[in-house]
Amino acid sequence: MPIEAKKNVDVEFYSAETPSLEIITGLENKIEQRLKELNLKSKGVDIATLKNAETNITINQENFTGEKTSKADSLVKLIFGGAAGYLLFMFIIIYGNMIMRSVIEEKTSRIIEVIISSVKPIQLMLGKIIGTTLAGITQFVIWILLGSILMVIASLIFDIDFTQINTPQQDLMTQAMQNPDSNTDAQLFISAFFNMPLANLIIAFILFFISGYLLYSSLYAAIGAAVDNETDTQQFMLPIIMPLILAVYVGGFTVVGDPHGTVATIFSFVPFTSPVVMLMRIPFGVPIWQQILSLLILIGTFIFTIWLASKIYRVGILMYGKKPTYKELLKWIRY
């Protein structure tokens, strides 16, 4: 039986190094396509006729209010939501650890004993969280300014006109239709960006970003106050890191596949995952009442967490030479 007539074909591949899964999959697809064409030819089927019969389908999306969208809109929403969620995730990890290390440093150097005599523990904890947050925001502002300066320099060196980005959406589409030599894909992505509810996205990003960061930073501050060195923090880091990893996992897989599904919706209301998941869902059109409800739950959890963390912080900053356990943390909360 000739090889092109077989249903299952085994191909031996030899290489000096183990190839990646992408390479193997690509080779399998190409070989399968070629054998398919050989099988069709052996059965008297004209390949050229089949290829001419192929049709490319483009689905133009439109909701009941008449708003039109496209695949470019979905891709831009996905990029925006993913970038917002990942930015919050990295901000929490980086600056949360900064808060924790700062508390440990003050505690081990006994500076905290002098500071605590003039301010309340909760005031000291909030001051440290807010101060570190402002320092992080200042760094982001500097990065944005540097990026803007680099864009201006690039526009001068390479003669790029960035002012075209500020034109309205309809003008962009008109330019793309009238000028076939222009980059149509870039125009569509720009149009898709301005087609998003930018005001809602910016406001929601600020509120969820700040609330989510404050929620986790209070936990980082409590951990820093409970231990004497960074080595002892490892036993308490897992309950903080796991919800963040779960949020990124849900956002990266579930939200991408079905942003309005049951799993994505539930995790967008859970306070320890909602900052990341909700930020990824909002570009796809989340009702305002869901955003408000999720934000209220998040703020309420933050207030409770601050109260809980201040209990640990009040006792832990003056405890030395003993490795705390979860049981002891519960005792400190009850004091």
Buried (B, 14 or more C-beta within 10 A) or exposed (E): EEEBEEEEEEEEEEEEEEEEEEEEEEEEEEEEEEBEBBBBEEEEEEEEEEEEEEEEEEEEEEEEEEEEBBEBBBEBBBBBBBEBBBBBBEBBBEBBBBBBBBBBEBBEEEEBEEEBEEEEBBEBBBEBBEEBBEEBBEEEEEEEEEEEEEEEEEEEEEEEEEEBEEBEBEEBBEBBEEEEEBEBEEBBBBBBBBBBEEEBBEEBBEBBBBBBBBBBBBBBBBBBBBBBEBEBBEBBBEEBEEBBEBBBBBBBEBBBEEBEEEBBBBBBBBBBBBBBBBBBBBBBBBEEEBBEBBBEBBBEBBEEBBEBBBBBBBBBBEBEEEEBEEEBBEEBBEE
